[in-house]
């Protein structure tokens, strides 16, 4: 079952000039695994991602953690 959130979190991709508007927990997990740096907020988001996938954390709470991790890792882009 896909777990969705809104509004999207826009992040850098591995393709120059492209950005991704993430709205699904599963897509968040895929992106987290691609990021080269993994600081404390990345770890919190990665752990929370598993909880959100299992339905144990509201997706809107996970979204905030994912956005924080993206900002920490300099992957966050403006809306």
Phi and psi in degrees as a GROMACS rama.xvg file:
@    title "Ramachandran Plot"
@    xaxis  label "Phi"
@    yaxis  label "Psi"
@TYPE xy
-67.8288  140.463  UNK-2
-110.656  115.234  UNK-3
-106.026  156.248  UNK-4
-145.767  160.401  UNK-5
-148.259  151.284  UNK-6
-73.1977  168.027  UNK-7
-63.7374  153.627  UNK-8
-104.398  117.978  UNK-9
-89.7215  126.327  UNK-10
-129.796  158.649  UNK-11
-67.2439  153.02  UNK-12
-117.927  175.963  UNK-13
-79.7656  1.48695  UNK-14
-105.773  114.454  UNK-15
-54.1796  134.801  UNK-16
86.1927  -4.56376  UNK-17
-111.657  145.49  UNK-18
-130.666  158.557  UNK-19
-122.801  129.842  UNK-20
-93.1088  102.615  UNK-21
-84.8776  128.005  UNK-22
-131.176  -0.00483881  UNK-23
-123.272  142.917  UNK-24
-61.0826  -41.6792  UNK-25
-60.8203  -43.0783  UNK-26
-64.8311  -36.9694  UNK-27
-58.1988  -44.1492  UNK-28
-61.2882  -44.3979  UNK-29
-59.8968  -43.1891  UNK-30
-69.3103  -43.0744  UNK-31
-54.2906  -40.6847  UNK-32
-69.829  -19.9094  UNK-33
-85.8761  -19.889  UNK-34
-70.0351  134.405  UNK-35
-72.2496  -30.0092  UNK-36
-104.481  146.604  UNK-37
-140.01  82.4201  UNK-38
-85.6725  -170.422  UNK-39
-59.5402  -40.2921  UNK-40
-71.1019  -32.0132  UNK-41
-61.6028  -44.8425  UNK-42
-62.6587  -41.8178  UNK-43
-61.4738  -44.246  UNK-44
-65.3938  -40.1742  UNK-45
-63.4815  -43.1631  UNK-46
-66.7472  -42.6965  UNK-47
-65.169  -30.8182  UNK-48
-59.7203  -42.8862  UNK-49
-62.8822  -41.9376  UNK-50
-64.0175  -41.978  UNK-51
-65.9611  -38.1732  UNK-52
-62.5196  -35.8026  UNK-53
-83.1106  -1.68924  UNK-54
77.8949  14.6166  UNK-55
-91.4701  -6.53365  UNK-56
-135.863  134.245  UNK-57
-59.8713  139.881  UNK-58
-63.7209  -31.1391  UNK-59
-68.1714  -32.0379  UNK-60
-69.1552  -42.6855  UNK-61
-61.5056  -40.8565  UNK-62
-54.5379  -43.491  UNK-63
-63.166  -40.1162  UNK-64
-67.412  -39.6087  UNK-65
-63.8744  -43.2557  UNK-66
-63.1259  -42.5619  UNK-67
-59.9508  -43.2375  UNK-68
-64.4119  -42.1615  UNK-69
-61.8966  -39.4928  UNK-70
-66.5263  -45.439  UNK-71
-59.4627  -40.6815  UNK-72
-87.3617  5.9602  UNK-73
59.378  36.3904  UNK-74
-106.044  -12.6847  UNK-75
-74.3417  135.488  UNK-76
-119.301  155.876  UNK-77
-66.505  157.01  UNK-78
